[in-house]
Amino acid sequence: MKKYSKQLLSDAKKIKLVATDIDGVLTAGEVILLENNEEIKIWNVKDRLGAHLLKQYLPDVKVAWITGRQSKQVALRAKELSVDYLVQSCKDKNKTLLQIANELSIDFSQILYIGDDIIDICVLKYVGLSVCPKDAVDEAKKYSKYISQYNGGKGVFREACELLLKAHNLWKEIVG
């Protein structure tokens, strides 16, 4: 079992919102464009299970997907996973997260954010728990409290969910 520092577990226990970028976090950042401009993304089933476990065992923790791109496939996937907030074509992630936080009556210290690139730094700097994939750009790593053992699209979101479940001492119940 992966060991986390006491500080990381303490920060994780306070989280009320898990927010994430999509390309480079939930996917490897590659996009296949068909002739009709429809996008195809490859999703990791480990992240899907992580989302399911989070909803089942910590139902008060909300999930937000925030991306600068627009994709019908992302909307379908978010609906399938019961994502609480989906914001596409986002130009200001900090402002968007502030609006969601206000709606939930939480502050940034109660947000876990996963980002992989310079567009995410504006959020990584201020949230209570900042996470990035192992293959994130160095600038994003600089502002992340935790660097995942996984690359983007390979289980980063799942690992963040496990961290929250372990912080609440639920992991042993889940795995038996």
C-alpha positions in Angstrom: 0.0 0.0 0.0 1.3 3.5 -0.9 2.3 5.6 2.1 1.4 9.3 2.2 2.8 11.8 4.6 0.7 12.9 7.6 0.5 16.4 6.3 -0.8 15.2 2.9 -3.4 13.0 4.6 -4.4 15.9 6.9 -4.9 18.2 3.8 -6.8 15.4 2.0 -9.2 15.0 4.9 -10.4 18.6 4.5 -11.3 18.3 0.8 -14.9 18.9 -0.2 -14.3 19.4 -4.0 -12.1 17.5 -6.4 -11.5 19.5 -9.5 -9.5 18.5 -12.5 -8.3 19.5 -15.9 -9.1 16.9 -18.5 -6.4 16.8 -21.3 -3.2 15.7 -19.7 -4.9 14.5 -16.5 -7.9 12.3 -17.3 -6.5 11.7 -20.7 -2.8 11.5 -21.9 -3.4 14.8 -23.7 -3.7 13.3 -27.1 -6.7 14.1 -29.3 -7.8 12.3 -32.4 -9.8 14.6 -34.7 -12.1 12.9 -37.2 -12.9 14.5 -40.6 -16.1 16.0 -39.1 -14.0 17.6 -36.3 -15.4 15.2 -33.7 -12.8 14.5 -31.0 -11.8 11.1 -29.8 -10.1 10.8 -26.4 -8.8 7.7 -24.6 -10.0 7.4 -21.0 -8.5 5.2 -18.3 -10.9 2.7 -16.5 -8.9 3.1 -13.3 -10.1 6.7 -13.1 -13.6 5.6 -13.7 -13.5 3.2 -10.7 -11.9 6.0 -8.6 -14.8 8.3 -9.4 -17.3 5.6 -8.6 -15.6 4.8 -5.2 -15.4 8.5 -4.4 -19.2 8.9 -5.0 -20.0 5.8 -3.1 -17.9 6.3 0.0 -17.6 10.1 0.2 -20.8 11.3 -1.4 -20.5 14.8 0.1 -17.3 15.4 -1.9 -18.2 17.0 -5.2 -16.3 16.6 -8.5 -15.7 19.3 -11.1 -14.1 18.9 -14.6 -12.7 22.2 -15.9 -11.2 22.4 -19.4 -10.3 25.0 -21.9 -11.5 22.8 -24.8 -15.0 21.9 -25.9 -16.0 18.3 -26.6 -19.2 16.3 -26.9 -17.3 13.2 -25.7 -16.3 15.0 -22.5 -19.9 15.9 -21.8 -21.0 12.3 -22.4 -18.3 10.9 -20.1 -19.1 13.5 -17.4 -22.7 12.5 -17.4 -21.9 8.8 -17.3 -19.7 9.4 -14.2 -22.2 11.8 -12.5 -19.7 14.7 -12.5 -21.2 17.5 -10.4 -19.8 20.4 -12.4 -18.6 20.3 -16.0 -17.1 23.6 -17.4 -15.9 23.5 -20.9 -14.3 26.3 -23.0 -13.1 27.8 -19.7 -10.9 30.8 -20.1 -10.4 31.5 -16.4 -10.1 28.4 -14.2 -9.5 30.5 -11.0 -12.7 32.4 -11.5 -14.7 29.3 -12.4 -13.4 27.5 -9.2 -14.3 30.5 -7.1 -17.9 30.4 -8.4 -18.2 26.7 -7.7 -16.6 27.2 -4.2 -19.1 30.0 -3.5 -22.0 27.8 -4.6 -20.8 25.0 -2.3 -20.0 27.4 0.6 -16.4 26.2 0.8 -13.0 27.9 0.5 -10.0 27.1 -1.7 -8.4 25.2 1.2 -11.1 22.6 0.8 -10.4 22.0 -2.9 -8.1 19.4 -4.4 -7.1 20.4 -8.0 -5.3 18.2 -10.5 -3.6 20.1 -13.3 -0.7 19.4 -15.7 0.3 22.6 -17.5 0.9 26.3 -17.2 -2.8 27.1 -17.6 -3.4 25.3 -14.3 -0.9 27.2 -12.2 -3.3 29.9 -11.4 -5.3 27.3 -9.5 -2.5 25.0 -8.3 -1.1 28.0 -6.3 -4.1 28.6 -4.2 -6.0 25.3 -3.5 -5.7 23.3 -0.3 -4.3 20.3 -2.1 -2.6 20.6 -5.5 -1.8 17.5 -7.5 -0.2 16.9 -10.9 0.7 13.9 -13.1 4.2 12.6 -13.1 4.6 13.9 -16.7 3.3 17.4 -15.9 5.4 20.4 -17.0 8.0 21.5 -14.5 6.2 24.7 -13.8 3.0 22.9 -12.7 5.1 20.5 -10.6 6.6 23.5 -8.8 3.2 24.4 -7.5 1.9 20.9 -6.7 1.9 19.5 -3.1 1.8 16.0 -4.6 3.2 14.7 -7.8 1.3 11.5 -8.9 3.2 8.3 -9.5 1.2 8.1 -12.8 1.4 10.0 -16.1 -1.7 11.9 -17.3 -4.4 9.5 -18.6 -2.9 6.6 -16.7 -4.7 6.8 -13.3 -3.9 10.2 -11.8 -7.5 10.9 -10.9 -7.8 7.4 -9.4 -4.8 8.0 -7.2 -6.2 11.3 -5.9 -9.5 9.5 -5.1 -7.6 6.8 -3.2 -5.7 9.5 -1.3 -9.0 11.0 -0.1 -10.4 7.6 0.8 -7.3 6.7 2.8 -7.4 10.0 4.6 -10.9 9.1 5.8 -9.7 5.6 6.8 -12.0 4.0 4.2 -9.5 2.2 2.0 -9.2 -0.9 4.1 -13.0 -1.3 4.1 -13.0 -1.0 0.3 -10.3 -3.5 -0.4 -11.3 -5.9 2.3 
